[in-house]
């Protein structure tokens, strides 16, 4: 018996596979990366004169109360006695401490000392306008700017914004300075080359290169975090310096690094230029930032919250409070609404909305798409200017609660009672507090797991006001009939208002104990 037929079959199959590979579209070919620049020298030479050193000093009265604490060492460590002696020697009023030239005169007062802060900045107008980080000059009595050629000048603070960490300075040069221009930070993609330049410690310009590592980073530094992450080394003293694209345009302000040791490990963050341009323009015109304001407090939409409201997937942000008389209140936006879109922009994450609103021109009327009562609804809101203190309490009005005895809410693991003189005194509730107070929380219940505790007040259930335990039972029963897996509670606690979804357990049989949860 010959194997020729099998050989011919294998040959045909092999030829077929080769033909299939040859016929594959060219689109699957991996994208070729652009070549790295041969050198950054020409670009750096053109940009360095626009980057400056920023030095600030602040007078501080030394006091016993603000001395650094002594480090903790293992018992018997030779360093323990050394640091103890050092701290005692330098303590104001102690041996060698003195009173600092007679200023202050109190027993706890020490010498007036100068605290120094060094950072970088860059020129945006040849007449002498310089941008830096607010934390570089915060609290400064005196600010000095040093140019690339070594020229030093005293600087005046034009305006600052601690929320975005941006400050604008002004100097009076003898001749026009080398100004840099802002670019479009939104055009930067992950993987694009960037150049970071600083002027740290008065040493002169320092140039480092890298790529954009990530976009839209929220590092919990403020409500408008939208940082560009880069691996271009950003070291101490580089704060306030510019981050450039390959066209020599400023696309970021180097602001922070992540580092366990204090040195660069390739994780740096820059304020995007599109945000910086707006803030700088406002500081130059008004001396302070002017931001749009909607007048809502918000929280993340979790899968449980989405399920309880009939939303197919968690998206948008949930309104957890509306400021009385604010733009949202006038637009009939309600507590419990989910904001899906603002001014035709999709709200994807919690920190998206504050930035969108802040960047909206004051007086602009914008559409706001809401999820309410199981469907989308669009309202129109006229954006106002953010007040200096956006911490006014949310006005929530509900009718007075009738006197009803405390009851256990079956399936939620909660025992509640109406708010009256006894509960107000026991839990130290405000005189105008409305809702139903939680008296007890089952130790193994979902309510306990989600942080509910005695003294918290239930304001709403399923986005409807509750004024008595009976109201809660009615809302819960309705949710069960709708086959909801979750029930949504608006809770007023020590940390303010928040929405809490709780799983709906089966109700207890009459005469039996309610199940946990």
C-alpha positions as CSV (number, residue, x, y, z in Angstrom):
1,X,0.0,0.0,0.0
2,X,1.4,3.4,-1.0
3,X,1.3,6.7,0.9
4,X,1.3,8.8,-2.3
5,X,-2.4,9.9,-2.0
6,X,-1.7,11.1,1.6
7,X,1.4,13.0,0.5
8,X,-0.6,14.6,-2.3
9,X,-3.4,15.5,0.2
10,X,-0.8,17.1,2.6
11,X,0.7,19.1,-0.3
12,X,-2.7,20.4,-1.4
13,X,-3.6,21.4,2.2
14,X,-0.2,23.2,2.6
15,X,-0.7,25.1,-0.6
16,X,-4.2,26.1,0.5
17,X,-2.9,27.5,3.8
18,X,-0.1,29.5,2.0
19,X,-2.7,30.9,-0.4
20,X,-4.9,31.9,2.6
21,X,-2.0,33.7,4.3
22,X,-1.2,35.5,1.0
23,X,-4.8,36.7,0.7
24,X,-5.0,38.2,4.2
25,X,-5.6,42.0,4.1
26,X,-2.6,44.2,4.8
27,X,-4.5,45.9,7.6
28,X,-3.4,43.2,10.1
29,X,0.3,44.3,9.6
30,X,1.4,45.9,12.9
31,X,1.6,49.7,12.8
32,X,5.2,50.9,12.4
33,X,6.4,53.3,15.2
34,X,7.9,56.6,14.1
35,X,11.6,56.8,14.5
36,X,12.9,58.6,17.6
37,X,14.3,62.0,17.0
38,X,18.1,61.9,16.3
39,X,18.5,64.7,18.8
40,X,16.5,67.2,20.8
41,X,19.3,69.7,20.8
42,X,17.9,72.3,18.3
43,X,14.5,72.2,19.9
44,X,15.9,72.5,23.4
45,X,18.2,75.4,22.4
46,X,15.1,77.3,21.1
47,X,13.0,76.7,24.2
48,X,15.5,77.0,27.1
49,X,15.5,80.9,27.2
50,X,11.8,80.9,27.9
51,X,12.1,78.7,31.1
52,X,13.0,80.4,34.4
53,X,13.8,79.6,38.0
54,X,11.3,80.8,40.6
55,X,12.5,81.3,44.1
56,X,10.2,82.3,47.0
57,X,10.8,83.0,50.6
58,X,8.5,83.2,53.6
59,X,9.1,84.5,57.1
60,X,8.1,82.0,59.8
61,X,8.0,82.5,63.5
62,X,9.5,79.5,65.2
63,X,7.3,78.2,68.0
64,X,7.5,75.2,70.3
65,X,4.3,73.9,68.9
66,X,5.4,73.7,65.3
67,X,8.8,72.0,65.7
68,X,9.1,68.7,63.9
69,X,8.5,65.6,65.9
70,X,11.4,63.4,66.9
71,X,11.7,60.2,64.8
72,X,10.8,57.0,66.5
73,X,13.7,54.6,66.9
74,X,13.9,51.1,68.4
75,X,14.5,51.2,72.2
76,X,18.2,51.5,73.0
77,X,19.1,52.8,69.5
78,X,22.1,55.1,69.6
79,X,20.2,57.6,67.4
80,X,17.4,57.9,70.0
81,X,19.6,59.9,72.4
82,X,21.3,61.8,69.6
83,X,18.0,63.2,68.2
84,X,16.6,63.8,71.7
85,X,19.6,66.0,72.5
86,X,19.4,67.8,69.2
87,X,15.7,68.6,69.6
88,X,16.2,69.9,73.1
89,X,19.2,72.0,72.1
90,X,17.2,73.7,69.2
91,X,13.9,74.0,71.0
92,X,13.0,77.8,71.4
93,X,13.6,78.7,75.0
94,X,15.7,75.6,75.6
95,X,19.5,75.4,75.9
96,X,20.8,77.3,72.9
97,X,17.3,78.1,71.7
98,X,17.2,81.8,72.5
99,X,14.3,84.1,71.6
100,X,15.3,85.0,68.1
101,X,16.3,88.7,68.3
102,X,13.6,89.7,70.8
103,X,10.7,89.3,68.4
104,X,7.5,88.0,69.9
105,X,8.7,88.0,73.5
106,X,6.6,85.0,74.5
107,X,8.1,81.9,76.2
108,X,7.1,79.7,73.3
109,X,8.3,82.0,70.5
110,X,11.6,81.5,68.7
111,X,13.6,83.3,66.0
112,X,12.0,84.5,62.8
113,X,13.3,82.2,60.1
114,X,13.2,82.4,56.3
115,X,11.7,79.4,54.5
116,X,12.8,78.9,50.9
117,X,10.9,77.3,48.0
118,X,12.4,76.7,44.6
119,X,10.7,75.8,41.4
120,X,10.4,76.6,37.7
121,X,8.2,78.6,35.5
122,X,8.0,79.8,31.9
123,X,7.4,83.0,30.0
124,X,4.1,83.4,28.2
125,X,4.4,87.1,27.3
126,X,7.5,88.9,26.4
127,X,6.4,91.9,28.6
128,X,7.2,89.8,31.7
129,X,4.2,87.4,32.3
130,X,5.3,84.1,33.8
131,X,3.4,81.0,34.7
132,X,4.3,78.6,37.5
133,X,2.7,76.3,40.1
134,X,0.8,77.8,43.0
135,X,2.5,75.5,45.5
136,X,5.9,77.1,44.4
137,X,4.9,80.6,45.6
138,X,2.1,79.8,48.1
139,X,2.5,82.1,51.2
140,X,5.6,83.8,49.8
141,X,6.7,87.2,51.1
142,X,9.1,87.6,48.3
143,X,9.4,86.0,44.8
144,X,12.5,86.2,42.6
145,X,12.7,85.0,39.0
146,X,16.0,84.1,37.4
147,X,16.4,83.8,33.7
148,X,18.4,81.4,31.7
149,X,21.2,84.0,31.3
150,X,21.4,84.5,35.1
151,X,19.4,87.8,35.3
152,X,17.4,88.0,38.5
153,X,14.3,90.1,39.0
154,X,11.7,90.6,41.7
155,X,8.3,89.3,40.7
156,X,4.8,90.4,41.6
157,X,1.9,87.9,42.1
158,X,-0.8,88.6,39.6
159,X,-3.2,85.8,40.6
160,X,-3.3,82.3,41.7
161,X,-5.6,79.3,41.8
162,X,-5.0,76.6,44.4
163,X,-7.6,74.3,42.9
164,X,-5.6,73.8,39.7
165,X,-2.2,74.7,41.3
166,X,-1.5,77.5,38.8
167,X,-0.1,81.0,39.5
168,X,0.7,83.9,37.3
169,X,3.7,86.3,38.0
170,X,4.8,89.5,36.5
171,X,8.3,91.0,36.2
172,X,9.6,94.2,34.6
173,X,12.5,93.3,32.3
174,X,14.8,95.7,30.6
175,X,14.1,94.1,27.2
176,X,11.4,91.7,25.9
177,X,11.7,88.1,27.2
178,X,11.7,85.0,25.1
179,X,8.0,83.9,25.2
180,X,6.7,80.4,24.8
181,X,3.3,79.5,23.3
182,X,0.6,77.1,24.4
183,X,-0.3,74.1,22.2
184,X,-3.4,71.8,22.1
185,X,-3.1,69.2,24.9
186,X,-6.1,67.3,23.6
187,X,-4.2,66.4,20.5
188,X,-1.5,64.5,22.5
189,X,-1.8,60.8,22.3
190,X,-0.3,58.1,24.5
191,X,3.1,57.3,23.1
192,X,3.8,60.8,21.7
193,X,7.3,62.3,22.4
194,X,7.5,65.1,25.0
195,X,10.2,67.3,26.3
196,X,10.3,68.5,29.9
197,X,12.4,71.6,30.8
198,X,12.9,73.1,34.2
199,X,15.3,75.5,35.9
200,X,15.8,73.8,39.3
201,X,17.8,75.2,42.2
202,X,19.2,78.1,40.0
203,X,21.5,75.6,38.3
204,X,20.2,76.6,34.8
205,X,17.9,74.9,32.3
206,X,17.5,71.1,32.6
207,X,16.1,69.1,29.7
208,X,14.6,65.6,29.9
209,X,12.7,63.6,27.3
210,X,10.1,60.9,27.4
211,X,6.6,60.0,26.1
212,X,3.0,60.6,27.1
213,X,2.3,57.6,29.4
214,X,-1.4,58.2,30.0
215,X,-4.1,60.8,29.7
216,X,-6.8,62.0,32.1
217,X,-5.2,60.9,35.3
218,X,-7.0,61.7,38.6
219,X,-4.4,61.8,41.4
220,X,-6.8,63.1,44.0
221,X,-5.1,66.5,44.2
222,X,-8.3,68.6,43.4
223,X,-11.8,68.5,41.9
224,X,-10.5,69.2,38.4
225,X,-7.7,66.6,38.1
226,X,-7.1,65.7,34.4
227,X,-3.3,65.2,34.4
228,X,-1.1,64.1,31.6
229,X,1.2,61.4,32.8
230,X,4.7,61.2,31.4
231,X,7.9,59.2,31.9
232,X,10.1,62.2,31.1
233,X,12.0,62.6,34.4
234,X,10.6,65.4,36.5
235,X,12.8,66.1,39.5
236,X,12.7,68.4,42.6
237,X,12.7,72.0,41.5
238,X,11.0,71.3,38.2
239,X,7.5,72.1,39.5
240,X,6.0,74.8,37.3
241,X,8.2,74.1,34.3
242,X,6.7,73.4,30.9
243,X,6.1,70.1,29.1
244,X,6.5,70.5,25.3
245,X,5.4,68.6,22.2
246,X,7.8,68.2,19.3
247,X,6.6,71.5,17.7
248,X,8.0,73.4,20.7
249,X,4.5,74.2,22.1
250,X,3.7,74.0,25.8
251,X,1.1,71.2,26.3
252,X,1.5,70.8,30.0
253,X,2.8,72.3,33.3
254,X,4.9,69.8,35.2
255,X,3.3,69.7,38.7
256,X,3.7,66.4,40.6
257,X,5.5,63.1,40.6
258,X,4.8,59.7,42.2
259,X,7.8,58.5,44.1
260,X,8.5,56.5,47.2
261,X,11.9,58.1,47.5
262,X,11.3,61.7,46.4
263,X,13.3,61.2,43.1
264,X,11.9,60.5,39.7
265,X,10.9,56.9,38.9
266,X,9.3,57.8,35.6
267,X,5.8,58.7,36.8
268,X,5.3,62.4,36.5
269,X,2.1,64.5,36.0
270,X,1.5,67.7,34.1
271,X,-1.5,70.0,34.0
272,X,-2.9,70.0,30.5
273,X,-2.4,73.2,28.5
274,X,-6.0,73.5,27.5
275,X,-7.0,73.8,31.2
276,X,-4.0,76.1,32.0
277,X,-4.8,78.5,29.1
278,X,-8.3,79.2,30.5
279,X,-7.1,79.7,34.1
280,X,-4.1,81.9,33.1
281,X,-6.4,84.1,31.0
282,X,-8.8,84.5,33.9
283,X,-6.0,85.3,36.4
284,X,-4.6,87.9,34.1
285,X,-8.1,89.5,33.5
286,X,-9.7,89.2,37.0
287,X,-6.8,88.3,39.3
288,X,-8.7,85.1,40.3
289,X,-10.4,82.2,38.5
290,X,-14.0,82.5,37.4
291,X,-15.6,79.1,37.0
292,X,-18.9,77.9,35.9
293,X,-21.2,76.5,38.6
294,X,-24.2,74.2,38.5
295,X,-24.9,73.8,42.2
296,X,-25.1,70.1,42.7
297,X,-23.4,67.5,44.8
298,X,-22.7,64.2,43.1
299,X,-21.7,60.6,43.7
300,X,-20.6,57.7,41.5
301,X,-23.3,55.5,39.9
302,X,-22.5,51.9,41.0
303,X,-24.0,48.8,39.4
304,X,-26.3,48.4,42.4
305,X,-27.6,52.0,42.0
306,X,-28.1,51.5,38.3
307,X,-30.1,48.3,38.9
308,X,-32.3,49.9,41.5
309,X,-33.2,52.7,39.1
310,X,-33.7,50.5,36.0
311,X,-30.5,51.8,34.2
312,X,-29.0,49.0,32.0
313,X,-25.4,49.9,33.0
314,X,-23.8,52.2,35.4
315,X,-23.1,55.5,33.7
316,X,-23.3,59.2,34.5
317,X,-23.2,60.7,38.0
318,X,-26.0,60.8,40.6
319,X,-27.2,64.0,42.2
320,X,-26.8,63.7,46.0
321,X,-27.8,67.3,46.8
322,X,-29.1,70.5,45.1
323,X,-28.2,74.0,46.3
324,X,-31.3,76.1,46.8
325,X,-31.5,78.9,44.3
326,X,-28.6,77.6,42.2
327,X,-28.6,76.9,38.5
328,X,-29.6,73.2,38.9
329,X,-32.4,74.1,41.3
330,X,-33.8,76.7,38.8
331,X,-33.5,74.0,36.0
332,X,-35.6,71.6,38.1
333,X,-32.8,69.1,38.5
334,X,-33.7,67.0,41.5
335,X,-31.9,65.0,44.2
336,X,-31.6,61.5,42.8
337,X,-31.4,62.4,39.2
338,X,-28.6,60.8,37.2
339,X,-26.8,63.3,34.9
340,X,-25.9,61.4,31.7
341,X,-24.8,64.3,29.5
342,X,-23.8,67.9,30.1
343,X,-23.7,70.4,27.2
344,X,-23.8,67.5,24.7
345,X,-20.8,65.8,26.4
346,X,-21.2,62.3,27.9
347,X,-20.5,62.2,31.6
348,X,-18.4,59.1,32.0
349,X,-16.7,59.4,35.4
350,X,-17.3,61.2,38.6
351,X,-14.6,63.9,38.0
352,X,-15.8,64.6,34.5
353,X,-18.7,66.8,35.4
354,X,-17.0,69.3,37.7
355,X,-14.4,70.0,35.0
356,X,-17.0,70.3,32.3
357,X,-19.1,72.8,34.3
358,X,-16.1,74.8,35.5
359,X,-14.9,75.3,31.9
360,X,-18.3,76.5,30.7
361,X,-18.7,80.2,30.1
362,X,-20.7,81.9,32.8
363,X,-24.2,82.8,31.6
364,X,-24.3,80.0,29.0
365,X,-27.5,78.0,28.8
366,X,-26.7,74.3,28.3
367,X,-28.7,71.1,27.8
368,X,-28.5,68.5,30.6
369,X,-29.7,65.0,29.9
370,X,-31.0,63.2,33.0
371,X,-32.2,59.7,33.9
372,X,-35.4,60.2,35.8
373,X,-38.3,57.8,36.5
374,X,-36.9,55.2,34.3
375,X,-36.4,57.3,31.2
376,X,-34.2,60.1,29.8
377,X,-35.3,63.7,30.2
378,X,-33.5,66.9,29.0
379,X,-33.6,70.2,30.9
380,X,-31.8,73.5,30.3
381,X,-29.5,75.1,32.9
382,X,-28.0,78.5,32.8
383,X,-24.5,78.3,34.3
384,X,-23.6,80.8,37.0
385,X,-20.3,81.8,38.5
386,X,-19.1,79.6,41.3
387,X,-19.4,81.3,44.6
388,X,-16.3,81.8,46.8
389,X,-17.7,79.2,49.3
390,X,-19.7,76.5,47.5
391,X,-20.5,74.7,50.8
392,X,-24.1,76.0,51.4
393,X,-26.2,73.3,52.9
394,X,-28.7,71.7,50.5
395,X,-32.2,72.8,51.2
396,X,-34.4,69.7,51.5
397,X,-38.0,70.3,52.6
398,X,-40.3,67.5,53.8
399,X,-43.5,67.6,55.8
400,X,-43.3,66.9,59.6
401,X,-43.2,63.3,60.6
402,X,-46.2,61.9,62.4
403,X,-45.7,60.1,65.7
404,X,-45.2,56.5,64.8
405,X,-43.6,53.8,67.0
406,X,-40.1,52.4,65.9
407,X,-40.3,49.4,63.6
408,X,-38.0,46.8,62.0
409,X,-37.9,47.1,58.2
410,X,-38.1,43.5,57.0
411,X,-35.3,42.4,54.7
412,X,-33.1,45.4,55.2
413,X,-31.7,44.7,58.6
414,X,-32.7,48.1,59.9
415,X,-34.8,49.3,62.8
416,X,-36.1,52.9,62.3
417,X,-38.2,55.5,64.1
418,X,-39.7,58.8,63.3
419,X,-37.7,61.9,64.3
420,X,-39.1,63.4,67.5
421,X,-37.7,65.1,70.6
422,X,-36.3,61.9,72.1
423,X,-34.4,60.9,68.9
424,X,-33.2,64.4,68.2
425,X,-31.6,64.5,71.7
426,X,-30.3,61.0,71.6
427,X,-28.6,61.3,68.2
428,X,-28.0,65.1,68.3
429,X,-30.0,65.8,65.2
430,X,-30.6,69.3,63.9
431,X,-33.8,71.0,64.8
432,X,-34.8,71.1,61.1
433,X,-33.8,67.5,60.3
434,X,-36.4,65.6,58.4
435,X,-36.7,62.0,57.5
436,X,-36.6,58.7,59.5
437,X,-33.8,57.9,61.9
438,X,-32.0,54.6,62.0
439,X,-32.2,53.2,65.6
440,X,-30.4,49.9,65.1
441,X,-28.5,48.1,62.3
442,X,-28.2,44.3,62.1
443,X,-24.6,43.3,62.7
444,X,-24.5,40.8,59.8
445,X,-26.7,42.8,57.5
446,X,-25.8,44.4,54.1
447,X,-26.7,47.8,55.7
448,X,-23.9,47.3,58.2
449,X,-21.5,46.3,55.5
450,X,-22.3,49.5,53.6
451,X,-21.6,51.7,56.6
452,X,-25.1,52.5,57.9
453,X,-25.2,53.1,61.6
454,X,-27.6,54.3,64.3
455,X,-28.2,58.0,64.1
456,X,-28.1,58.1,60.3
457,X,-31.3,59.5,58.8
458,X,-33.1,58.0,55.8
459,X,-34.3,61.0,53.6
460,X,-35.6,59.1,50.6
461,X,-36.3,55.6,49.4
462,X,-36.3,55.0,45.7
463,X,-36.0,58.7,45.1
464,X,-39.2,59.5,47.1
465,X,-39.3,61.4,50.4
466,X,-40.0,59.4,53.5
467,X,-41.4,60.9,56.7
468,X,-42.3,57.7,58.7
469,X,-41.4,54.1,59.0
470,X,-44.6,53.3,57.1
471,X,-43.4,55.3,54.1
472,X,-40.2,53.2,54.0
473,X,-42.2,49.9,54.1
474,X,-44.5,51.1,51.3
475,X,-41.5,52.1,49.1
476,X,-39.8,48.7,49.8
477,X,-42.9,46.7,49.1
478,X,-43.4,48.5,45.8
479,X,-39.8,47.8,44.8
480,X,-40.3,44.1,45.5
481,X,-43.4,44.1,43.3
482,X,-41.3,45.5,40.5
483,X,-38.8,42.6,41.0
484,X,-36.0,45.0,42.0
485,X,-32.9,43.4,43.4
486,X,-31.9,46.6,45.1
487,X,-33.6,49.5,46.9
488,X,-32.0,52.9,46.9
489,X,-31.8,55.0,50.1
490,X,-30.7,58.6,50.5
491,X,-28.8,58.8,53.8
492,X,-28.0,61.9,55.8
493,X,-25.0,61.0,58.0
494,X,-22.1,62.6,59.7
495,X,-20.3,62.8,56.3
496,X,-23.2,64.5,54.5
497,X,-25.7,63.1,52.0
498,X,-25.0,59.9,50.0
499,X,-27.0,57.4,48.1
500,X,-26.8,53.8,49.4
501,X,-28.2,50.8,47.5
502,X,-29.3,47.8,49.7
503,X,-30.1,44.3,48.4
504,X,-33.7,43.3,48.9
505,X,-34.0,40.1,51.0
506,X,-37.3,38.2,51.1
507,X,-39.7,39.6,53.8
508,X,-40.0,37.7,57.0
509,X,-43.0,35.5,57.6
510,X,-45.5,36.7,60.2
511,X,-44.3,35.8,63.6
512,X,-40.9,34.9,62.4
513,X,-37.6,36.7,62.6
514,X,-36.6,38.9,59.6
515,X,-33.7,37.4,57.6
516,X,-30.4,39.1,57.7
517,X,-29.6,41.6,55.1
